[in-house]
Amino acid sequence: MGAADGRHYTPNRHTSREDGMESSFGERMQHVHATLRQRFDKLSRVAIAIYDPHTDRLKTFAHSTEGSSPLVQYEVKLSEVPSLRYLAEHKQPRVLDSLDSLLGSSSEHSRKLLEAGYASSYTEPLLFNSKLFGFLFCDAMEPGYFKEPIRSELSAYAQVLSAIIAVEFFSIQTLGGALTTAREFSRYRDEETANHLHRMSAYSRLIARSVATSHSLSDEEVEFIYLFSELHDIGKIAVPDAILLKPGKLTPEEFEIMKIHPGKGREMIALMISEFGLDGIHHTDMLTHIIACHHERFDGTGYPEGLAGEAIPLAARIVAVADVFDALTSERPYKQAWPFDRAFAYLEEHASSQFDPVCVEAALRNKEAFRTIHQQYQEPATSPVGSDLSGPGRGSSH
């Protein structure tokens, strides 16, 4: 647990990436690509994009590319790409023997593929239980490259990749579902509504995408920050309702009890992963970091461990900004929602003290996107008890 019970949590820094990469899906893609290239040496790029049916977004996820990838940190609505929508609806692959057919296309992804010099392509929708959750994209520098037998072999690999990704995402859904059930049984009725979780996870993804290049985050890592951020405060299950639901400022003694929730959340996640046999989920270090460290402050005055600066894992620094911003701009039983301009000003004022200034700058660069997300997941009107509070929300170390 955290400092509150005398035991300490130290983020694992001895990993290949800042937030704990095991054998990532991207690395497995590279292995698949290398295996295929032993027989098909002109296969220059193999990439996966995943589909979110709730937002209609198709997002780059993992790739193995000879040279640099032309498409990273890219997303588009599937409804805006008729050719891919057709493949999804008809559950069939597509071969383009010449990408010259894309000349004049207004889409960014087509333009970037042409600029990279690809001459032919193979695309197959990824399905699990007849539901679309992504696409496999393969490209070659040689026109007309995707004839038999490579087409049949790629189709077989697509089915295997579909199963691997589906199992991974199903495991995450199982973990999230188990924790949600536990939360409901414990009468957890904190301010963290479903819409709050949707908003702050979307904010987290925006920030992660904005800092991805400077912090060497892959598309895969960005997606897992998005998926895991909703579980950030699951440890509040262990906080008594009298404190969690108190319509006013906590006393110092109550706040000390509130501070146990990051450590409790970390323990719960470890137990759930073990009990449900979900040890195969990738990036579990990242999940633990988000839960245990998102109340740390950049200046070292946060909790539970008083970590400072880059000793706080990047995923937790990202989620901290997203979580506080949404708390500020949302109504609570004890406060009115702040206007967006005031909330952004708060982030800017507390950069380098409460927040990582790089993450704050990323949020400020995405103001309009933040507004769009807030409008998309609006809360029903409530009647707050108080007129305002000067800080972010319950559990903040402000």
C-alpha positions as semicolon CSV with decimal commas, in nm:
position;residue;x (nm);y (nm);z (nm)
1;M;0,000;0,000;0,000
2;G;0,113;0,359;0,027
3;A;0,285;0,557;0,295
4;A;-0,032;0,567;0,505
5;D;0,017;0,207;0,621
6;G;0,394;0,213;0,645
7;R;0,461;0,020;0,326
8;H;0,582;0,197;0,016
9;Y;0,521;0,162;-0,354
10;T;0,807;0,242;-0,590
11;P;0,735;0,250;-0,963
12;N;0,936;-0,004;-1,158
13;R;1,188;0,198;-1,354
14;H;1,377;-0,100;-1,496
15;T;1,165;-0,149;-1,804
16;S;1,223;-0,083;-2,171
17;R;0,980;0,208;-2,167
18;E;0,883;0,460;-1,904
19;D;0,552;0,296;-1,818
20;G;0,651;-0,067;-1,809
21;M;0,658;-0,239;-2,142
22;E;0,659;-0,617;-2,145
23;S;0,660;-0,789;-2,483
24;S;0,428;-0,537;-2,644
25;F;0,187;-0,606;-2,926
26;G;0,405;-0,384;-3,145
27;E;0,703;-0,609;-3,076
28;R;0,496;-0,915;-3,164
29;M;0,396;-0,740;-3,487
30;Q;0,763;-0,697;-3,569
31;H;0,815;-1,070;-3,517
32;V;0,522;-1,154;-3,747
33;H;0,656;-0,913;-4,008
34;A;1,006;-1,065;-3,990
35;T;0,859;-1,414;-4,032
36;L;0,656;-1,308;-4,335
37;R;0,952;-1,130;-4,493
38;Q;1,149;-1,453;-4,496
39;R;0,913;-1,563;-4,773
40;F;0,780;-1,232;-4,901
41;D;1,076;-0,996;-4,893
42;K;0,896;-0,703;-5,058
43;L;0,641;-0,678;-4,776
44;S;0,743;-0,336;-4,643
45;R;0,475;-0,259;-4,385
46;V;0,232;-0,447;-4,162
47;A;0,002;-0,236;-3,944
48;I;-0,302;-0,271;-3,721
49;A;-0,567;-0,006;-3,661
50;I;-0,832;-0,069;-3,396
51;Y;-1,194;0,038;-3,413
52;D;-1,396;0,189;-3,129
53;P;-1,766;0,138;-3,209
54;H;-1,874;0,383;-2,938
55;T;-1,700;0,675;-3,109
56;D;-1,679;0,533;-3,465
57;R;-1,304;0,603;-3,446
58;L;-1,044;0,396;-3,629
59;K;-0,707;0,449;-3,458
60;T;-0,351;0,345;-3,541
61;F;-0,240;0,089;-3,284
62;A;0,069;-0,111;-3,381
63;H;0,293;-0,153;-3,683
64;S;0,614;-0,300;-3,819
65;T;0,757;-0,089;-4,097
66;E;1,072;-0,098;-4,307
67;G;1,193;0,256;-4,234
68;S;0,965;0,503;-4,058
69;S;0,590;0,455;-4,052
70;P;0,389;0,705;-4,257
71;L;0,095;0,679;-4,016
72;V;0,130;0,716;-3,638
73;Q;-0,096;0,893;-3,387
74;Y;-0,363;0,899;-3,654
75;E;-0,736;0,844;-3,628
76;V;-1,037;0,888;-3,850
77;K;-1,408;0,813;-3,830
78;L;-1,487;0,491;-4,012
79;S;-1,804;0,650;-4,148
80;E;-1,580;0,898;-4,331
81;V;-1,389;0,622;-4,515
82;P;-1,644;0,452;-4,745
83;S;-1,394;0,200;-4,883
84;L;-1,309;0,063;-4,539
85;R;-1,670;0,077;-4,425
86;Y;-1,757;-0,140;-4,726
87;L;-1,494;-0,399;-4,626
88;A;-1,629;-0,404;-4,271
89;E;-1,989;-0,446;-4,382
90;H;-1,907;-0,722;-4,631
91;K;-1,638;-0,886;-4,414
92;Q;-1,396;-0,924;-4,700
93;P;-1,036;-0,824;-4,779
94;R;-0,926;-0,580;-5,047
95;V;-0,624;-0,580;-5,276
96;L;-0,505;-0,266;-5,452
97;D;-0,254;-0,367;-5,718
98;S;-0,166;-0,004;-5,779
99;L;-0,196;0,273;-5,524
100;D;-0,204;0,517;-5,813
101;S;-0,580;0,470;-5,783
102;L;-0,554;0,680;-5,467
103;L;-0,411;0,978;-5,653
104;G;-0,635;1,277;-5,597
105;S;-0,780;1,133;-5,277
106;S;-0,847;1,397;-5,013
107;S;-0,778;1,160;-4,722
108;E;-0,465;1,214;-4,516
109;H;-0,388;0,843;-4,488
110;S;-0,398;0,791;-4,865
111;R;-0,172;1,090;-4,921
112;K;0,082;0,971;-4,666
113;L;0,094;0,619;-4,811
114;L;0,162;0,760;-5,157
115;E;0,427;0,996;-5,022
116;A;0,600;0,702;-4,854
117;G;0,630;0,533;-5,194
118;Y;0,406;0,233;-5,143
119;A;0,280;0,084;-5,468
120;S;0,031;-0,187;-5,367
121;S;-0,166;-0,286;-5,060
122;Y;-0,367;-0,558;-4,888
123;T;-0,637;-0,470;-4,632
124;E;-0,846;-0,709;-4,423
125;P;-1,106;-0,631;-4,155
126;L;-1,032;-0,789;-3,817
127;L;-1,337;-0,961;-3,671
128;F;-1,411;-1,145;-3,349
129;N;-1,749;-1,309;-3,300
130;S;-1,849;-1,137;-3,626
131;K;-1,784;-0,793;-3,476
132;L;-1,538;-0,549;-3,627
133;F;-1,262;-0,427;-3,401
134;G;-0,993;-0,324;-3,648
135;F;-0,810;-0,367;-3,977
136;L;-0,487;-0,528;-4,092
137;F;-0,299;-0,314;-4,345
138;C;-0,009;-0,451;-4,552
139;D;0,190;-0,248;-4,804
140;A;0,463;-0,318;-5,058
141;M;0,684;-0,099;-5,273
142;E;0,617;-0,322;-5,575
143;P;0,296;-0,292;-5,783
144;G;0,073;-0,599;-5,800
145;Y;0,260;-0,768;-5,518
146;F;-0,034;-0,920;-5,330
147;K;-0,105;-1,228;-5,543
148;E;-0,134;-1,586;-5,421
149;P;0,010;-1,740;-5,207
150;I;0,078;-1,426;-5,003
151;R;-0,291;-1,331;-4,992
152;S;-0,395;-1,659;-4,832
153;E;-0,108;-1,644;-4,584
154;L;-0,188;-1,286;-4,486
155;S;-0,553;-1,379;-4,436
156;A;-0,449;-1,661;-4,202
157;Y;-0,226;-1,424;-4,006
158;A;-0,512;-1,174;-3,987
159;Q;-0,729;-1,434;-3,814
160;V;-0,455;-1,512;-3,563
161;L;-0,392;-1,143;-3,494
162;S;-0,767;-1,089;-3,453
163;A;-0,781;-1,355;-3,184
164;I;-0,474;-1,221;-3,001
165;I;-0,602;-0,863;-2,991
166;A;-0,956;-0,971;-2,903
167;V;-0,836;-1,180;-2,608
168;E;-0,625;-0,889;-2,482
169;F;-0,910;-0,639;-2,501
170;F;-1,161;-0,888;-2,361
171;S;-0,930;-0,939;-2,063
172;I;-0,924;-0,564;-2,000
173;Q;-1,304;-0,550;-2,026
174;T;-1,330;-0,841;-1,782
175;L;-1,104;-0,662;-1,535
176;G;-1,297;-0,338;-1,570
177;G;-1,629;-0,518;-1,535
178;A;-1,519;-0,698;-1,221
179;L;-1,403;-0,376;-1,061
180;T;-1,721;-0,194;-1,162
181;T;-1,928;-0,469;-1,002
182;A;-1,721;-0,446;-0,685
183;R;-1,770;-0,072;-0,684
184;E;-2,148;-0,107;-0,710
185;F;-2,168;-0,369;-0,436
186;S;-1,967;-0,144;-0,207
187;R;-2,221;0,137;-0,262
188;Y;-1,955;0,350;-0,430
189;R;-2,143;0,668;-0,524
190;D;-1,861;0,919;-0,557
191;E;-1,868;1,201;-0,809
192;E;-1,706;0,967;-1,061
193;T;-2,003;0,910;-1,288
194;A;-1,976;0,713;-1,609
195;N;-1,959;1,038;-1,805
196;H;-1,675;1,165;-1,585
197;L;-1,479;0,849;-1,663
198;H;-1,552;0,880;-2,035
199;R;-1,442;1,244;-2,037
200;M;-1,123;1,206;-1,840
201;S;-1,014;0,900;-2,038
202;A;-1,072;1,092;-2,361
203;Y;-0,879;1,389;-2,218
204;S;-0,600;1,150;-2,117
205;R;-0,578;1,014;-2,468
206;L;-0,557;1,364;-2,617
207;I;-0,274;1,458;-2,383
208;A;-0,095;1,128;-2,445
209;R;-0,114;1,174;-2,821
210;S;0,021;1,527;-2,789
211;V;0,327;1,419;-2,590
212;A;0,379;1,089;-2,773
213;T;0,658;1,208;-3,001
214;S;0,857;1,390;-2,732
215;H;0,821;1,100;-2,486
216;S;0,853;0,810;-2,734
217;L;0,504;0,676;-2,667
218;S;0,378;0,427;-2,923
219;D;0,020;0,429;-3,050
220;E;-0,027;0,111;-2,849
221;E;0,081;0,281;-2,525
222;V;-0,144;0,579;-2,596
223;E;-0,438;0,343;-2,637
224;F;-0,365;0,164;-2,311
225;I;-0,345;0,495;-2,124
226;Y;-0,693;0,564;-2,263
227;L;-0,822;0,220;-2,161
228;F;-0,668;0,215;-1,814
229;S;-0,737;0,573;-1,710
230;E;-1,100;0,494;-1,623
231;L;-0,974;0,271;-1,339
232;H;-0,762;0,545;-1,180
233;D;-0,967;0,589;-0,860
234;I;-1,097;0,237;-0,812
235;G;-0,936;0,229;-0,466
236;K;-1,203;0,468;-0,340
237;I;-1,411;0,156;-0,282
238;A;-1,216;0,129;0,044
239;V;-1,303;0,482;0,160
240;P;-1,603;0,511;0,399
241;D;-1,914;0,671;0,249
242;A;-1,920;0,931;0,526
243;I;-1,594;1,068;0,386
244;L;-1,640;0,988;0,019
245;L;-1,982;1,151;-0,001
246;K;-1,932;1,434;0,244
247;P;-2,091;1,753;0,099
248;G;-1,810;1,983;0,204
249;K;-1,440;2,012;0,264
250;L;-1,269;1,721;0,440
251;T;-1,104;1,766;0,777
252;P;-0,728;1,690;0,793
253;E;-0,809;1,358;0,962
254;E;-1,063;1,266;0,693
255;F;-0,818;1,360;0,419
256;E;-0,559;1,123;0,569
257;I;-0,813;0,841;0,534
258;M;-0,892;0,950;0,177
259;K;-0,522;0,921;0,095
260;I;-0,529;0,542;0,138
261;H;-0,720;0,489;-0,187
262;P;-0,425;0,477;-0,432
263;G;-0,261;0,197;-0,234
264;K;-0,591;0,013;-0,192
265;G;-0,653;0,043;-0,566
266;R;-0,313;-0,103;-0,647
267;E;-0,381;-0,398;-0,416
268;M;-0,723;-0,455;-0,574
269;I;-0,584;-0,457;-0,926
270;A;-0,313;-0,707;-0,833
271;L;-0,573;-0,933;-0,669
272;M;-0,818;-0,912;-0,959
273;I;-0,549;-0,988;-1,218
274;S;-0,441;-1,291;-1,017
275;E;-0,790;-1,419;-0,933
276;F;-0,930;-1,379;-1,285
277;G;-0,621;-1,524;-1,455
278;L;-0,554;-1,201;-1,642
279;D;-0,177;-1,210;-1,607
280;G;-0,144;-1,196;-1,985
281;I;-0,270;-0,836;-2,004
282;H;0,007;-0,614;-2,133
283;H;0,113;-0,287;-1,972
284;T;-0,008;-0,383;-1,625
285;D;0,278;-0,173;-1,484
286;M;0,118;0,124;-1,657
287;L;-0,219;0,043;-1,499
288;T;-0,058;0,019;-1,156
289;H;0,126;0,349;-1,209
290;I;-0,197;0,528;-1,301
291;I;-0,379;0,399;-0,995
292;A;-0,096;0,444;-0,745
293;C;0,059;0,771;-0,865
294;H;-0,205;1,001;-1,015
295;H;-0,228;1,202;-0,690
296;E;0,146;1,267;-0,682
297;R;0,246;1,627;-0,752
298;F;0,525;1,738;-0,981
299;D;0,690;1,931;-0,695
300;G;0,694;1,624;-0,469
301;T;0,423;1,736;-0,223
302;G;0,157;1,490;-0,338
303;Y;0,063;1,146;-0,206
304;P;0,101;0,862;-0,128
305;E;0,480;0,859;-0,176
306;G;0,580;1,220;-0,241
307;L;0,731;1,138;-0,581
308;A;0,850;1,437;-0,782
309;G;0,912;1,529;-1,145
310;E;0,984;1,242;-1,382
311;A;1,000;0,997;-1,093
312;I;0,621;1,006;-1,133
313;P;0,542;0,771;-1,424
314;L;0,431;0,951;-1,738
315;A;0,090;0,781;-1,757
316;A;0,009;0,903;-1,405
317;R;0,122;1,257;-1,488
318;I;-0,109;1,256;-1,790
319;V;-0,409;1,120;-1,599
320;A;-0,354;1,371;-1,317
321;V;-0,410;1,663;-1,555
322;A;-0,713;1,501;-1,719
323;D;-0,873;1,403;-1,389
324;V;-0,834;1,742;-1,221
325;F;-0,951;1,930;-1,529
326;D;-1,271;1,728;-1,541
327;A;-1,327;1,767;-1,167
328;L;-1,294;2,144;-1,205
329;T;-1,536;2,169;-1,497
330;S;-1,799;1,936;-1,348
331;E;-2,069;2,002;-1,090
332;R;-2,034;1,821;-0,760
333;P;-2,260;1,809;-0,453
334;Y;-2,021;2,058;-0,292
335;K;-1,927;2,288;-0,585
336;Q;-2,038;2,450;-0,908
337;A;-1,871;2,364;-1,236
338;W;-1,592;2,602;-1,328
339;P;-1,592;2,773;-1,670
340;F;-1,342;2,621;-1,911
341;D;-1,124;2,931;-1,925
342;R;-1,088;2,931;-1,547
343;A;-1,003;2,560;-1,542
344;F;-0,738;2,600;-1,813
345;A;-0,596;2,896;-1,619
346;Y;-0,577;2,673;-1,309
347;L;-0,376;2,412;-1,502
348;E;-0,141;2,680;-1,631
349;E;-0,100;2,837;-1,286
350;H;-0,015;2,502;-1,128
351;A;0,219;2,373;-1,401
352;S;0,551;2,264;-1,247
353;S;0,399;2,258;-0,897
354;Q;0,098;2,027;-0,914
355;F;0,130;1,915;-1,275
356;D;0,390;1,818;-1,532
357;P;0,423;2,138;-1,741
358;V;0,458;1,934;-2,060
359;C;0,121;1,766;-1,997
360;V;-0,037;2,102;-1,914
361;E;0,093;2,250;-2,237
362;A;-0,053;1,952;-2,424
363;A;-0,393;2,020;-2,269
364;L;-0,373;2,388;-2,358
365;R;-0,298;2,297;-2,721
366;N;-0,620;2,094;-2,732
367;K;-0,871;2,335;-2,580
368;E;-1,133;2,296;-2,852
369;A;-1,105;1,917;-2,848
370;F;-1,154;1,926;-2,469
371;R;-1,470;2,132;-2,516
372;T;-1,601;1,886;-2,774
373;I;-1,545;1,592;-2,538
374;H;-1,716;1,776;-2,252
375;Q;-2,021;1,844;-2,469
376;Q;-2,032;1,485;-2,590
377;Y;-2,048;1,344;-2,236
378;Q;-2,255;1,604;-2,051
379;E;-2,399;1,535;-1,708
380;P;-2,765;1,591;-1,618
381;A;-2,820;1,915;-1,425
382;T;-2,783;1,896;-1,047
383;S;-2,818;2,139;-0,758
384;P;-2,482;2,181;-0,581
385;V;-2,487;2,262;-0,212
386;G;-2,208;2,517;-0,221
387;S;-2,138;2,795;-0,464
388;D;-1,775;2,704;-0,534
389;L;-1,453;2,555;-0,405
390;S;-1,104;2,673;-0,478
391;G;-0,963;2,331;-0,556
392;P;-1,009;2,047;-0,803
393;G;-1,218;1,788;-0,620
394;R;-1,238;1,516;-0,358
395;G;-0,906;1,341;-0,307
396;S;-0,692;1,616;-0,458
397;S;-0,374;1,713;-0,279
398;H;-0,436;2,080;-0,361
